[in-house]
Amino acid sequence: MKNKIKIGLLFGGMSPEHEISIISAKSVYKNLDKEKYEVFSYYIDKKGFWSEVESPENIEKRKNEPAPFIAFKGNSSFIELVDIFFPILHGPYGEDGTVQGIFESLKIPFVGAGVAGASVTMDKVLTKKILEADGIPVTDYLILWKNNDILTEPQRITDSVYEALKFPVFVKPSNSGSSIGITKVKNTENLPSAIKKAFKYSEKILIEEEIENAREIEVSVFSDKKGIRVSVPGEVIPFNEFYDYEDKYKLGKTKFKIPAKLPEKLVRKIQKAAYDSFRILELYGMSRVDFLLDKDNNFYVNEVNAIPGFTSISMYPRLWEESGIKYSGLLDLLIQSGLQRYEQR
């Protein structure tokens, strides 16, 4: 019998998206073929300490005391127990290149983007600047850095936003996902409080002009040694005013159209933009590219996610399933992609 591939499923983490990571990891664990893989579950707590646990379903049953990454179990370190790591870490300290840097420096195979792709896509400002420079359409925006201006000169900040952008606007932390810290602002009166909220999560924030009555379109992207592939587009129809954290993970009332009902010519253009964004941002393995579509069918890249959600309702696996690849088969492809990337070096 062929030896099973040893998977290090890595989840939790120090970001505000800790709980979302656990939900995603439960879904990945459930769908990994146990006939092919021996799964080691590694939980990172909110302080950054690692533990081997029974599974994402039972993080309380720890097999060792929480310890830093280079920790030992008997005579073997964590890194010697697995063939490849599968990080399901959302947000800072996991999706932003930090964990990927550890793996790369220790020459450990892992699933997903490397340091460059992960760090750039975690930063919404850098993502916009790079895509914009390469001719990929993005919404109009302003950047604010954390300092005392918003406390001492809120009117000057408010006036500068009012002069540059049309309201409503979205105020977003630059380094956060799952819609955490995002506020839709309809007038200047509510802008200072929204800015302060965003600065709780990031030293740099983004203020974006709203696309009126925009449709939210998402495309999944995958790559291996054969090249880059894109899924059919899907549409997210939020229950709330926009697809916020509550709408994504608590209410369960969001609706989806998979595939999205779009003209074939527009589908091809959106898929090409997703393909180009993936390539430009130096991503690898997996990504989800999110678009906004206006009433005239003009599209804009809204965000790019290096480690997209893997929950039971997440668009990344659902779009691939509609494109002919089942969840368990997608995990197989991602694991092989990570192993191939390491072999090519």
Secondary structure as the mmCIF struct_conf table of DSSP 4:
data_model
#
loop_
_struct_conf.conf_type_id
_struct_conf.id
_struct_conf.beg_label_comp_id
_struct_conf.beg_label_asym_id
_struct_conf.beg_label_seq_id
_struct_conf.end_label_comp_id
_struct_conf.end_label_asym_id
_struct_conf.end_label_seq_id
HELX_LH_PP_P HELX_LH_PP_P1 LYS A 2 LYS A 4
STRN STRN1 ILE A 5 GLY A 12
BEND BEND1 MET A 14 SER A 15
TURN_TY1_P TURN_TY1_P1 PRO A 16 GLU A 17
HELX_RH_AL_P HELX_RH_AL_P1 HIS A 18 ASN A 31
BEND BEND2 LEU A 32 LEU A 32
TURN_TY1_P TURN_TY1_P2 LYS A 34 LYS A 36
STRN STRN2 TYR A 37 ILE A 44
TURN_TY1_P TURN_TY1_P3 LYS A 46 LYS A 47
BEND BEND3 GLY A 48 GLY A 48
STRN STRN3 TRP A 50 SER A 55
TURN_TY1_P TURN_TY1_P4 PRO A 56 GLU A 57
STRN STRN4 ASN A 58 ARG A 62
BEND BEND4 LYS A 63 ASN A 64
STRN STRN5 ALA A 67 ALA A 67
BEND BEND5 PHE A 69 ILE A 70
STRN STRN6 PHE A 72 LYS A 73
TURN_TY1_P TURN_TY1_P5 GLY A 74 ASN A 75
STRN STRN7 SER A 76 SER A 77
HELX_RH_AL_P HELX_RH_AL_P2 PHE A 78 LEU A 81
BEND BEND6 ASP A 83 ASP A 83
STRN STRN8 ILE A 84 ILE A 88
BEND BEND7 GLY A 91 GLY A 91
TURN_TY1_P TURN_TY1_P6 PRO A 92 GLY A 94
BEND BEND8 GLU A 95 GLY A 97
HELX_RH_AL_P HELX_RH_AL_P3 THR A 98 SER A 105
TURN_TY1_P TURN_TY1_P7 LEU A 106 LYS A 107
STRN STRN9 PHE A 110 PHE A 110
BEND BEND9 VAL A 111 GLY A 112
HELX_RH_AL_P HELX_RH_AL_P4 VAL A 115 MET A 122
HELX_RH_AL_P HELX_RH_AL_P5 LYS A 124 ALA A 133
TURN_TY1_P TURN_TY1_P8 ASP A 134 GLY A 135
STRN STRN10 TYR A 141 TRP A 145
BEND BEND10 ASN A 147 ASN A 148
HELX_RH_AL_P HELX_RH_AL_P6 ASP A 149 THR A 152
HELX_RH_AL_P HELX_RH_AL_P7 PRO A 154 ALA A 164
BEND BEND11 LEU A 165 LEU A 165
HELX_LH_PP_P HELX_LH_PP_P2 LYS A 166 LYS A 166
BEND BEND12 PHE A 167 PRO A 168
STRN STRN11 VAL A 169 PRO A 173
TURN_TY1_P TURN_TY1_P9 SER A 174 ASN A 175
TURN_TY1_P TURN_TY1_P10 SER A 178 GLY A 181
STRN STRN12 THR A 183 VAL A 185
BEND BEND13 ASN A 187 ASN A 187
HELX_RH_3T_P HELX_RH_3T_P1 THR A 188 ASN A 190
HELX_RH_AL_P HELX_RH_AL_P8 LEU A 191 PHE A 199
TURN_TY1_P TURN_TY1_P11 LYS A 200 TYR A 201
BEND BEND14 GLU A 203 GLU A 203
STRN STRN13 LYS A 204 GLU A 209
TURN_TY1_P TURN_TY1_P12 GLU A 212 ASN A 213
STRN STRN14 ARG A 215 ASP A 224
TURN_TY1_P TURN_TY1_P13 LYS A 225 LYS A 226
STRN STRN15 GLY A 227 VAL A 230
STRN STRN16 GLY A 234 ILE A 237
BEND BEND15 PHE A 239 PHE A 242
HELX_RH_AL_P HELX_RH_AL_P9 TYR A 245 GLU A 246
HELX_RH_PI_P HELX_RH_PI_P1 ASP A 247 LEU A 251
STRN STRN17 LYS A 255 LYS A 257
BEND BEND16 ILE A 258 PRO A 259
HELX_RH_AL_P HELX_RH_AL_P10 GLU A 264 ILE A 280
TURN_TY1_P TURN_TY1_P14 LEU A 281 GLU A 282
BEND BEND17 GLY A 285 GLY A 285
STRN STRN18 MET A 286 LEU A 293
TURN_TY1_P TURN_TY1_P15 LYS A 295 ASP A 296
BEND BEND18 ASN A 297 ASN A 297
STRN STRN19 PHE A 299 ASN A 305
BEND BEND19 ALA A 306 ILE A 307
BEND BEND20 THR A 311 THR A 311
TURN_TY1_P TURN_TY1_P16 SER A 312 ILE A 313
HELX_RH_AL_P HELX_RH_AL_P11 MET A 315 GLU A 322
TURN_TY1_P TURN_TY1_P17 SER A 323 GLY A 324
HELX_RH_AL_P HELX_RH_AL_P12 TYR A 327 GLU A 343
TURN_TY1_P TURN_TY1_P18 GLN A 344 GLN A 344
#
